[in-house]
Amino acid sequence: MKNTTTTNTLTNNPATDDAASDSTAVSIDAANDASANDAAMTNEMVSEEAWHSLSPEATLEALHATANGLSNEESKRRLGIFGENALEAAVPTPKWKVFLLQFKSPLIAVLIVCGIVTMALDHHVDAIAIFVVLLLNAIIGFYQEIKANQAVRALASLSTPTSRVVRDGRVTSLSTPSIVPGDVVLLESGDRVPADLRLIEANNLRIDESMLTGESEDASKNTKASDRDAPLGDRKSIAFSGTMVTGGRGRGVVVGTGSNTELGEINDLVIGTHASTPLEQIMSRTERGIAIAVIIVALFVFIGGTIINGNPTDAFLSSVALAVAAMPEALPIVLTVAMSLAVSRMARRNAIVRTLPAVETLGSATVIGSDKTGTLTQNRMTVETCSIGGAQPHECRSQEDIESQPWKDGVARLLRAGALTNEAHRHVEASGEVRYGGDAVDVAMARAADDMGAVSQADRDLSIAFETPYEPELRYSMTIRRNDDGSYTQYVKGAPDTVAAMCAAMAVEGDGTGEAGDGSTATEPIDLTRIDEVYEAMGGKGLRVIGVAMRELGPDARPQDYREPESMIFLGLEGMLDPPREGVREAIAQCAQAGIEVKMITGDHPLTAQAIGERLGLRHTDNAITGGEMLEMSDEVLKARLKETSIAARVSPQDKLRIVEALQDEGHTVAVTGDGVNDAPALKAASVGIAMGESGTDVAREASDVVLTDDNFVTITQAVREGRVTFKAIRGSAFFLLSTAVAAMIAVGINVIAEMPLLFTPLQMLWINFVTNGVQDIALAFEPGQGDELSRPPRKASEGLLSMAMWARTAVCGLWMAICILVMFRVMLDGGYEETTARTMTLTLLVLFNFFMSMSARSENISIFRLNPLRNPFLLVAAVLALVVHATVMYIPAAAAVLGVGPLSAMEWLICWALALSVLVFSEGDKLIRALMAKFGYTGARSGLRAAGHKARRGVLRLLNNS
């Protein structure tokens, strides 16, 4: 924990100096004219201190503060040194800079250079077309990126505007930013803690720390020092900034403000964390590869054309045409459309996507690191098992569990007693729904008694004659209620060993009635060993166990004489747990089928986490790793341990972040789910962060990429499916675009070297890329899934935008299309056709090639002849529309003149159709060959070669043996 300490150097006291040294305190120069020195001292501060391990007296001494607070003058001086109690905000990138960053891609840089030089050569139409395309791309990218991340703003919203602080011995209300280390702050129920405080007084103080620790139960606070290495959830003497006081009162001295708090440390992690998604990495690699290839080939074309033809202008125009042809300018639009469609589909399934690349990333996830409380579980403590006296526990999750059992009366007495010494608030809505508030354990016991019908409204209305609220030091709560007949009944609940020590007898499991059959409790002498064994067994299953006892008092009893319980009857134990959400176990099984491993990463106790993990069906639950263990581990040891376990417990936000980074270093695509502030750094660093929208904090939502509106882990499996469908559509679109690009690049390159007239103008290539290809490419983004997305493993991290099979198919199809285009152009020119007609034929042939390639690109493995064209009506309409638009332009003289084309005869159209159809022999033939190879056990060319090699070696060995 980062904290700031202060030591007044004017007090030259050796004892004080020793205390300050022991606590690694930071010296504050108290000179009146030391503003420069103060600034220097701020930069030199050492702010690591385990304040929870110091006593209240030692803390006040180290801070040179008193229980009466600081003086106004001293607080102003410290404010100048430490600054305001506020979180550092990330400086947003100016919008103009965001817009300019859209032009940093190497592909865009190549096109910009092409456009500038083309303009200089007075080919204005071509240049304007290039710049219009670049502007459209920039606008699309700018629109996506101006959705700035609000994680830091959400963290800042956790601060409270004013706080009650002791200054000059008087309680005053101050603005929270003006609080400084050494201030004494008062806390009461409903307050949000304004800074990290070392408690010096605590009266039944309870604080909801779930946003930091992930534990559903409120933390009971005290002033006792704890071990220096105690995890966050065990630092009972610290009240953390941003947490909420749910009960009691307290007083604490400020030991950390702003960035030097636990909340501030998380804020720093969120600000400093950024991880690019796998799709962004793939696109970056693809862009660099295409840019390098295009530049090399374009230079070759330009130099070769200049030397061979002696015309640098035509050679450069050919290079520009080649560059434009090879650039997949429509791909950013396709990515946006495909992911936007997935966003719409996922929204209908209760998953709101905040960053578009996260759609695809979910589909490639190999590990899901999930928070426990509120994500895998209901975030609601529930009584699950009950033990009567010292008997073996029984399940009592519902009334059906106990309705017909002989021990139901004993369970009813146990639940009733637990509900009648209880501080839970019960409120009945106008609709009749009952809402509970207060401590999580009290709420669980009150709800269980209500659900089982063990307590009536008349029982709850019995007057309280005397009570002792629960306090950590006592480890129990006690209530004495006056019955209708004037007698009294004493009820106690608390730590099982404490409650059992108060008892002389324990209830007997059976029909629940005593020997007289009058409904009194049947008892036997207390057996502490038996109770302890049952207690240990229930605790070993991760249950929070509470002991309950009662004693009947006569009408003449004086309640105040029974303030210290004794001679009680031990009714039994109630074991409670935050139960799993419905359907989560099945969802985790689906993830396993889809090749995704689920790991539970929680701040809760290891036993509790293991118990939940077993019920959820996690793979490895018996070897949980803890945050304490991680402190002693190297990164390599941590990676090895993560392979052995599915559970990380008692972890801090820093530990969660380290786990995510370790998994990513191992090549995993990591999705992280969470709902608390403590999850924010991991959510931000993960390949995709998934926050709970219903019960989660603003911080978690704003640090995430996807928000689940139903807080249901089950929704994630459907989101994974949509992610895989999306990437399949993107991959199909990329194959379609790149095959065309390869064809054009080869054709234009050979065209220049062969000393033929210019094959395509830059404007014609832009026409192909945006008007014809672009329409079909976008329509491919609407391709639906094939239904087997969750039965296949995630794609390999080493795979790029296209698989090796699709790259090979792209090369073969591109080469065939280039050959056909060049041969047709050469034959047309040799046959005496004008250049415009020959160029129109080759351009039309390329448009028709695209028509068939778009149909083939619908699936990587399924033949076009097995795909129903009506399953993607958008593609069918777009492909036909592209042909109609192209044909229309050819027959409109003004448009044809701008594009440099002319009309074709029916025979010329027929020739183009026949040649274009031939490309299916290669694209669909490749699918057929690979399907046959897979059928006979050959998964790829390499495996086939390896198998052939093994067979050859075995044959040679047999021949040698026979000889």
TORVO-966807 format. One record per residue (C-alpha): x negated, z negated, y negated. Coordinates in steps of 0.05 Angstrom, whole numbers, padded with zeros to 5 digits, always signed. Example, Ala and Ser with C-alpha at 12.3 -4.5 7.8 and 13.67 -1.06 7.14 Angstrom:
-00246-00156+00090/-00273-00143+00021/
END
This chain:
+00000+00000+00000/-00027+00018-00068/-00022-00038-00120/-00052-00053-00186/-00082-00121-00200/-00107-00150-00265/-00160-00201-00282/-00172-00227-00352/-00247-00223-00364/-00243-00271-00423/-00231-00328-00373/-00301-00340-00347/-00279-00384-00288/-00320-00378-00224/-00262-00398-00181/-00218-00346-00214/-00273-00294-00207/-00280-00310-00133/-00205-00302-00122/-00205-00237-00159/-00264-00212-00119/-00231-00232-00053/-00169-00192-00070/-00207-00132-00096/-00174-00143-00163/-00183-00097-00221/-00213-00124-00285/-00175-00116-00350/-00216-00116-00412/-00179-00161-00460/-00218-00144-00523/-00173-00133-00582/-00207-00068-00602/-00218-00042-00531/-00172+00018-00529/-00229+00064-00508/-00254+00013-00458/-00183+00003-00432/-00177+00077-00418/-00243+00077-00382/-00223+00016-00342/-00159+00051-00321/-00199+00108-00292/-00243+00059-00254/-00187+00018-00224/-00189+00001-00151/-00117-00008-00131/-00118-00022-00056/-00095-00094-00040/-00055-00125+00016/-00012-00168-00030/+00032-00189+00029/-00028-00226+00059/-00037-00270-00003/+00002-00333-00020/+00047-00333-00082/-00004-00379-00117/-00063-00334-00100/-00023-00273-00124/-00006-00304-00191/-00078-00326-00200/-00106-00257-00183/-00058-00226-00234/-00072-00280-00286/+00003-00291-00290/+00049-00351-00283/+00119-00363-00257/+00141-00365-00330/+00120-00293-00340/+00074-00258-00389/+00075-00263-00464/+00101-00203-00504/+00031-00190-00531/-00001-00191-00463/+00053-00145-00434/+00042-00095-00490/-00034-00096-00477/-00023-00084-00403/+00027-00029-00416/-00027+00007-00455/-00075+00001-00396/-00029+00015-00337/+00021+00061-00371/+00095+00064-00361/+00128+00043-00296/+00149+00115-00279/+00132+00166-00226/+00087+00224-00241/+00125+00289-00245/+00099+00356-00221/+00091+00406-00277/+00137+00465-00263/+00107+00534-00265/+00131+00572-00328/+00181+00626-00313/+00138+00680-00344/+00082+00661-00297/+00129+00661-00238/+00149+00732-00256/+00076+00756-00263/+00059+00725-00196/+00106+00775-00163/+00053+00828-00176/-00004+00792-00141/+00008+00826-00073/-00047+00876-00054/+00008+00927-00038/+00036+00921-00108/-00034+00926-00138/-00045+00993-00102/+00021+01021-00127/+00007+00997-00198/-00059+01035-00199/-00024+01096-00169/+00030+01093-00222/-00019+01086-00281/-00063+01145-00259/-00002+01187-00243/+00023+01174-00313/-00045+01194-00341/-00040+01260-00303/+00027+01274-00339/+00069+01268-00275/+00118+01224-00312/+00177+01229-00264/+00135+01205-00206/+00103+01149-00247/+00170+01124-00274/+00199+01123-00203/+00139+01081-00179/+00146+01031-00236/+00222+01024-00227/+00210+01006-00154/+00158+00955-00173/+00204+00924-00224/+00261+00917-00174/+00215+00882-00125/+00190+00834-00179/+00261+00816-00200/+00281+00800-00128/+00219+00756-00118/+00229+00721-00185/+00301+00705-00168/+00280+00670-00104/+00223+00629-00135/+00259+00602-00196/+00296+00555-00149/+00244+00502-00166/+00235+00442-00120/+00268+00379-00146/+00237+00328-00098/+00200+00291-00153/+00260+00289-00198/+00301+00259-00141/+00248+00206-00131/+00250+00188-00204/+00325+00180-00199/+00314+00120-00154/+00289+00079-00213/+00337+00034-00249/+00343+00036-00326/+00339-00039-00339/+00314-00101-00303/+00317-00177-00314/+00246-00200-00329/+00217-00267-00350/+00178-00260-00415/+00151-00319-00455/+00189-00366-00407/+00257-00334-00423/+00299-00286-00381/+00309-00220-00417/+00335-00151-00399/+00281-00098-00407/+00276-00024-00395/+00245-00012-00327/+00189+00034-00353/+00162-00023-00395/+00150-00069-00335/+00076-00083-00322/+00035-00117-00267/+00041-00193-00275/+00114-00191-00299/+00162-00237-00263/+00227-00201-00242/+00293-00233-00220/+00333-00202-00164/+00404-00211-00140/+00454-00174-00096/+00467-00103-00121/+00400-00096-00158/+00352-00039-00145/+00281-00065-00142/+00245-00037-00204/+00172-00042-00179/+00133-00069-00120/+00141-00145-00123/+00105-00202-00087/+00162-00252-00077/+00150-00322-00102/+00221-00346-00090/+00273-00322-00039/+00341-00351-00027/+00375-00316+00032/+00347-00251+00003/+00363-00187+00042/+00341-00118+00022/+00360-00050+00049/+00293-00016+00062/+00320+00039+00108/+00297+00094+00060/+00225+00070+00069/+00223+00041+00140/+00279+00079+00175/+00308+00014+00202/+00384+00008+00199/+00383-00068+00193/+00372-00101+00125/+00305-00136+00118/+00307-00212+00109/+00256-00232+00057/+00214-00295+00048/+00152-00318+00010/+00106-00328+00070/+00042-00288+00074/+00036-00240+00133/-00023-00207+00168/-00064-00160+00126/-00052-00103+00176/+00023-00115+00181/+00064-00051+00181/+00111-00036+00123/+00173-00064+00158/+00138-00130+00173/+00117-00145+00101/+00171-00196+00090/+00142-00223+00025/+00143-00155-00012/+00203-00124-00046/+00189-00049-00052/+00206-00006-00112/+00270+00035-00104/+00301-00008-00049/+00368-00042-00056/+00383-00117-00054/+00443-00128-00008/+00447-00203-00010/+00418-00268-00037/+00372-00279-00096/+00298-00275-00108/+00241-00277-00158/+00177-00236-00153/+00115-00219-00192/+00100-00146-00204/+00040-00122-00164/+00049-00047-00170/+00082+00000-00220/+00092+00075-00223/+00045+00112-00178/+00015+00047-00152/+00077+00030-00111/+00098+00051-00041/+00149+00097-00073/+00095+00124-00120/+00049+00138-00061/+00104+00178-00027/+00115+00214-00093/+00041+00233-00094/+00046+00259-00023/+00107+00302-00040/+00074+00330-00103/+00009+00347-00066/+00041+00376-00004/+00057+00449+00006/+00059+00488+00069/+00072+00563+00075/+00121+00583+00128/+00100+00625+00188/+00139+00684+00161/+00102+00679+00095/+00036+00677+00132/+00055+00736+00175/+00077+00777+00114/+00012+00759+00078/-00030+00783+00137/+00012+00846+00144/+00007+00863+00070/-00068+00854+00070/-00076+00897+00132/-00031+00952+00105/-00066+00951+00037/-00135+00957+00068/-00114+01013+00114/-00078+01051+00058/-00137+01045+00010/-00186+01070+00062/-00142+01129+00082/-00124+01145+00010/-00197+01146-00011/-00212+01191+00049/-00156+01238+00029/-00177+01239-00044/-00251+01251-00029/-00237+01301+00026/-00185+01339-00015/-00230+01342-00076/-00289+01369-00035/-00249+01417+00008/-00199+01443-00044/-00239+01431-00107/-00177+01404-00142/-00181+01329-00158/-00111+01328-00189/-00076+01354-00126/-00121+01310-00083/-00101+01249-00123/-00027+01266-00119/-00035+01272-00044/-00068+01204-00043/-00011+01175-00085/+00040+01206-00039/+00004+01176+00020/+00001+01107-00012/+00075+01109-00030/+00092+01134+00040/+00053+01077+00074/+00079+01022+00029/+00140+00986+00059/+00170+00975-00010/+00239+00962+00018/+00214+00907+00064/+00222+00850+00012/+00294+00872+00001/+00305+00873+00076/+00276+00803+00083/+00322+00778+00028/+00384+00811+00058/+00369+00789+00129/+00356+00717+00109/+00415+00715+00061/+00461+00738+00118/+00433+00683+00162/+00443+00633+00105/+00516+00652+00102/+00524+00646+00178/+00488+00579+00179/+00530+00552+00122/+00592+00564+00165/+00557+00520+00218/+00544+00463+00168/+00471+00481+00153/+00455+00496+00080/+00390+00534+00070/+00352+00518+00006/+00291+00564+00017/+00303+00632+00049/+00240+00636+00093/+00263+00572+00127/+00317+00612+00162/+00266+00650+00204/+00219+00591+00211/+00271+00552+00249/+00274+00606+00301/+00199+00602+00313/+00196+00526+00316/+00159+00497+00376/+00166+00423+00358/+00222+00386+00323/+00199+00318+00296/+00262+00279+00285/+00276+00214+00249/+00317+00165+00292/+00363+00127+00246/+00420+00169+00220/+00394+00232+00252/+00392+00221+00327/+00433+00157+00320/+00495+00138+00282/+00460+00091+00233/+00510+00038+00253/+00491-00023+00294/+00540-00030+00352/+00550-00084+00404/+00535-00050+00470/+00526-00105+00521/+00550-00177+00529/+00524-00232+00574/+00569-00292+00587/+00529-00356+00591/+00467-00337+00631/+00500-00283+00673/+00477-00211+00679/+00499-00169+00619/+00558-00121+00622/+00572-00059+00581/+00625-00071+00528/+00621-00010+00483/+00697+00000+00486/+00759-00039+00505/+00764+00004+00568/+00697-00025+00591/+00725-00096+00597/+00801-00088+00601/+00808-00096+00677/+00747-00140+00688/+00752-00213+00711/+00703-00234+00657/+00743-00204+00599/+00766-00272+00573/+00694-00296+00570/+00674-00234+00530/+00734-00244+00484/+00712-00316+00469/+00641-00293+00457/+00662-00238+00409/+00712-00283+00374/+00660-00337+00361/+00611-00285+00334/+00663-00259+00286/+00682-00328+00260/+00612-00347+00237/+00602-00282+00201/+00588-00258+00130/+00611-00186+00138/+00662-00161+00087/+00724-00131+00116/+00767-00084+00074/+00830-00048+00096/+00841+00019+00061/+00909+00043+00041/+00905+00092+00099/+00897+00033+00147/+00823+00048+00160/+00780-00015+00162/+00713-00013+00125/+00659-00065+00133/+00602-00086+00088/+00544-00135+00091/+00488-00148+00139/+00484-00096+00196/+00485-00149+00251/+00545-00185+00221/+00581-00120+00212/+00568-00100+00285/+00594-00166+00312/+00655-00165+00267/+00672-00094+00285/+00663-00108+00360/+00711-00167+00357/+00763-00125+00320/+00756-00065+00367/+00765-00109+00428/+00823-00147+00398/+00785-00212+00406/+00800-00238+00336/+00866-00237+00298/+00881-00241+00224/+00905-00312+00235/+00837-00330+00264/+00801-00300+00204/+00848-00339+00157/+00828-00406+00186/+00798-00447+00130/+00723-00460+00129/+00708-00534+00125/+00632-00528+00126/+00582-00471+00134/+00507-00457+00135/+00489-00385+00117/+00436-00350+00158/+00365-00360+00133/+00302-00335+00167/+00273-00405+00169/+00334-00432+00205/+00344-00371+00250/+00418-00385+00256/+00483-00388+00217/+00538-00440+00228/+00611-00446+00209/+00661-00502+00220/+00734-00479+00216/+00797-00522+00213/+00848-00502+00266/+00923-00502+00256/+00931-00567+00295/+00883-00603+00249/+00824-00602+00296/+00758-00567+00281/+00715-00516+00318/+00641-00507+00305/+00612-00437+00314/+00538-00418+00315/+00502-00351+00322/+00428-00333+00315/+00363-00325+00353/+00379-00337+00427/+00324-00388+00438/+00345-00427+00376/+00419-00427+00394/+00406-00445+00467/+00364-00505+00446/+00426-00533+00411/+00468-00529+00474/+00482-00578+00531/+00524-00530+00573/+00536-00456+00581/+00597-00414+00597/+00610-00392+00668/+00628-00320+00683/+00695-00313+00718/+00767-00316+00695/+00742-00355+00635/+00786-00417+00645/+00767-00488+00660/+00790-00530+00719/+00856-00550+00684/+00875-00477+00676/+00892-00490+00603/+00849-00435+00576/+00789-00479+00561/+00720-00451+00575/+00691-00463+00644/+00620-00489+00637/+00559-00510+00676/+00495-00545+00655/+00450-00504+00609/+00396-00464+00645/+00346-00443+00592/+00303-00404+00642/+00361-00361+00663/+00382-00348+00592/+00311-00330+00573/+00306-00280+00631/+00370-00245+00610/+00348-00246+00537/+00281-00214+00555/+00315-00162+00599/+00362-00142+00542/+00307-00142+00491/+00264-00099+00537/+00318-00045+00532/+00309-00043+00457/+00372-00084+00441/+00377-00132+00383/+00401-00195+00418/+00442-00251+00385/+00461-00317+00418/+00530-00348+00405/+00554-00419+00417/+00614-00463+00399/+00638-00535+00402/+00708-00565+00397/+00712-00623+00347/+00770-00671+00344/+00818-00678+00285/+00782-00741+00262/+00714-00707+00258/+00678-00704+00191/+00650-00633+00186/+00592-00654+00142/+00567-00698+00199/+00556-00636+00242/+00511-00598+00194/+00457-00597+00249/+00490-00567+00311/+00480-00602+00378/+00516-00610+00445/+00543-00540+00439/+00570-00494+00493/+00527-00431+00500/+00579-00375+00504/+00529-00319+00516/+00490-00261+00486/+00510-00200+00447/+00463-00141+00452/+00468-00088+00398/+00437-00021+00384/+00445+00037+00336/+00475+00085+00388/+00459+00159+00395/+00503+00211+00361/+00552+00248+00406/+00525+00313+00432/+00452+00299+00413/+00429+00291+00485/+00458+00360+00502/+00426+00390+00439/+00358+00363+00460/+00367+00393+00529/+00383+00460+00495/+00320+00454+00454/+00280+00444+00518/+00311+00506+00548/+00292+00544+00485/+00220+00521+00492/+00223+00470+00436/+00198+00399+00445/+00234+00343+00408/+00193+00283+00385/+00223+00220+00355/+00184+00196+00294/+00212+00131+00267/+00194+00068+00230/+00234+00027+00280/+00207-00019+00335/+00175+00017+00395/+00222-00016+00446/+00283+00005+00406/+00256+00076+00399/+00240+00080+00474/+00310+00056+00492/+00342+00109+00448/+00293+00162+00474/+00312+00149+00546/+00386+00155+00530/+00373+00220+00494/+00333+00250+00551/+00266+00257+00514/+00210+00279+00560/+00158+00223+00552/+00187+00156+00530/+00143+00104+00565/+00080+00113+00524/+00101+00109+00451/+00048+00114+00397/+00051+00066+00338/+00027+00069+00266/-00020+00011+00280/-00053+00050+00337/-00060+00111+00293/-00103+00074+00243/-00157+00069+00296/-00151+00141+00321/-00190+00202+00302/-00150+00266+00292/-00172+00292+00360/-00149+00229+00396/-00083+00232+00358/-00072+00304+00381/-00085+00285+00453/-00037+00225+00448/+00018+00269+00418/+00015+00313+00480/+00029+00251+00523/+00088+00221+00486/+00153+00241+00454/+00158+00178+00411/+00120+00153+00349/+00146+00085+00325/+00130+00036+00269/+00101+00093+00229/+00093+00097+00153/+00106+00159+00110/+00031+00173+00112/+00032+00168+00189/+00091+00217+00193/+00054+00266+00149/-00009+00259+00191/+00031+00272+00255/+00061+00335+00226/-00007+00361+00204/-00038+00344+00272/+00016+00384+00308/+00006+00442+00260/-00069+00441+00272/-00053+00450+00346/-00017+00514+00329/+00054+00487+00330/+00109+00510+00283/+00138+00442+00265/+00208+00428+00241/+00221+00357+00215/+00288+00323+00206/+00300+00261+00164/+00345+00226+00115/+00303+00174+00078/+00251+00172+00023/+00200+00156+00077/+00214+00224+00108/+00202+00264+00044/+00126+00278+00052/+00135+00301+00124/+00196+00343+00105/+00155+00377+00051/+00093+00389+00094/+00130+00414+00155/+00139+00488+00169/+00213+00474+00157/+00243+00408+00132/+00314+00391+00153/+00351+00336+00115/+00416+00300+00128/+00465+00319+00073/+00519+00267+00086/+00480+00202+00094/+00411+00224+00069/+00378+00207+00003/+00370+00257-00054/+00296+00253-00043/+00301+00277+00029/+00350+00333+00011/+00307+00359-00047/+00243+00357-00005/+00275+00397+00051/+00287+00470+00065/+00352+00461+00103/+00407+00409+00093/+00456+00392+00148/+00523+00376+00116/+00550+00342+00180/+00486+00301+00193/+00489+00327+00264/+00426+00342+00304/+00469+00389+00346/+00474+00436+00287/+00399+00447+00291/+00404+00484+00357/+00453+00534+00326/+00408+00541+00266/+00349+00556+00313/+00391+00611+00344/+00407+00641+00276/+00333+00639+00259/+00315+00678+00321/+00369+00729+00308/+00343+00737+00237/+00271+00749+00258/+00294+00800+00310/+00330+00837+00254/+00269+00833+00208/+00224+00857+00264/+00270+00916+00278/+00271+00935+00205/+00195+00929+00200/+00186+00974+00261/+00233+01025+00231/+00196+01025+00164/+00125+01024+00192/+00137+01080+00242/+00159+01124+00184/+00099+01101+00143/+00051+01117+00200/+00081+01186+00208/+00077+01202+00134/+00006+01174+00128/-00020+01215+00186/+00016+01278+00163/-00007+01273+00090/-00079+01257+00111/-00084+01317+00157/-00047+01361+00108/-00102+01352+00056/-00160+01363+00104/-00126+01425+00133/-00126+01458+00064/-00051+01466+00064/-00007+01461+00002/+00018+01391-00018/+00063+01367+00039/+00103+01315-00001/+00105+01294-00074/+00103+01220-00092/+00175+01225-00115/+00197+01254-00048/+00162+01196-00012/+00198+01146-00056/+00262+01182-00040/+00249+01173+00034/+00228+01100+00027/+00285+01076-00017/+00344+01123-00015/+00346+01142+00059/+00302+01091+00095/+00323+01034+00049/+00397+01042+00063/+00387+01042+00139/+00333+00988+00136/+00379+00940+00100/+00435+00956+00149/+00389+00936+00207/+00390+00866+00177/+00463+00861+00199/+00445+00870+00273/+00478+00813+00312/+00444+00771+00366/+00443+00790+00439/+00466+00721+00463/+00403+00700+00499/+00366+00672+00439/+00366+00600+00464/+00344+00618+00535/+00277+00647+00513/+00215+00610+00488/+00194+00616+00415/+00150+00674+00398/+00076+00661+00401/+00043+00638+00337/-00010+00692+00346/+00044+00747+00343/+00050+00783+00277/+00108+00818+00246/+00109+00864+00306/+00091+00849+00378/+00035+00888+00411/+00087+00929+00448/+00121+00948+00383/+00055+00964+00349/+00040+01012+00406/+00109+01042+00401/+00101+01049+00325/+00035+01087+00334/+00062+01134+00388/+00126+01150+00352/+00091+01156+00285/+00039+01204+00315/+00093+01247+00347/+00134+01251+00282/+00071+01269+00243/+00054+01325+00292/+00124+01354+00288/+00124+01351+00212/+00056+01385+00205/+00071+01439+00257/+00137+01455+00223/+00104+01459+00154/+00049+01503+00180/+00097+01549+00218/+00143+01555+00157/+00085+01574+00111/+00057+01623+00161/+00126+01653+00169/+00128+01671+00096/+00175+01616+00072/+00167+01589+00002/+00132+01522-00006/+00197+01491-00032/+00235+01512+00031/+00180+01490+00077/+00175+01423+00041/+00251+01416+00045/+00250+01428+00121/+00195+01377+00133/+00229+01326+00087/+00295+01336+00123/+00261+01330+00190/+00232+01263+00169/+00301+01240+00145/+00331+01259+00213/+00273+01225+00249/+00292+01162+00210/+00364+01169+00233/+00346+01164+00306/+00290+01113+00295/+00339+01066+00260/+00384+01068+00322/+00325+01055+00367/+00301+00997+00323/+00364+00956+00338/+00331+00924+00398/+00260+00916+00422/+00278+00919+00496/+00349+00946+00504/+00358+01021+00507/+00397+01056+00452/+00443+01084+00505/+00465+01014+00526/+00478+00989+00455/+00548+00995+00427/+00541+01029+00359/+00603+00993+00334/+00570+00924+00343/+00533+00941+00278/+00581+00985+00240/+00540+00976+00176/+00481+01013+00207/+00524+01069+00233/+00556+01079+00165/+00488+01072+00129/+00453+01122+00175/+00509+01174+00165/+00511+01159+00091/+00436+01171+00084/+00443+01240+00116/+00503+01256+00071/+00466+01235+00008/+00404+01275+00027/+00445+01337+00043/+00486+01330-00021/+00424+01328-00065/+00398+01391-00032/+00460+01429-00053/+00464+01404-00125/+00416+01448-00165/+00398+01397-00219/+00384+01341-00169/+00348+01388-00122/+00302+01411-00179/+00282+01340-00196/+00268+01323-00123/+00234+01390-00109/+00279+01413-00052/+00329+01469-00037/+00388+01483+00008/+00379+01498+00083/+00416+01546+00129/+00455+01523+00190/+00400+01548+00236/+00348+01509+00197/+00391+01446+00203/+00398+01457+00278/+00323+01463+00287/+00312+01398+00248/+00364+01362+00291/+00333+01386+00356/+00263+01366+00337/+00285+01298+00309/+00321+01281+00374/+00256+01287+00411/+00229+01223+00383/+00276+01184+00428/+00236+01208+00488/+00178+01165+00463/+00215+01105+00434/+00266+01097+00491/+00216+01120+00543/+00170+01063+00523/+00227+01014+00532/+00242+01042+00601/+00170+01039+00623/+00161+00967+00600/+00226+00946+00633/+00201+00976+00699/+00134+00941+00691/+00168+00875+00679/+00213+00886+00739/+00152+00894+00784/+00115+00835+00753/+00073+00870+00701/+00083+00835+00634/+00038+00880+00594/-00019+00929+00594/-00072+00875+00600/-00038+00840+00658/-00030+00908+00691/-00103+00923+00685/-00122+00854+00710/-00076+00863+00770/-00105+00932+00785/-00175+00903+00780/-00158+00847+00829/-00130+00897+00878/-00192+00941+00873/-00238+00882+00885/-00197+00859+00945/-00200+00930+00973/-00275+00934+00966/-00284+00866+00999/-00240+00888+01058/-00282+00951+01067/-00346+00912+01066/-00319+00861+01116/-00295+00916+01163/-00362+00950+01159/
END
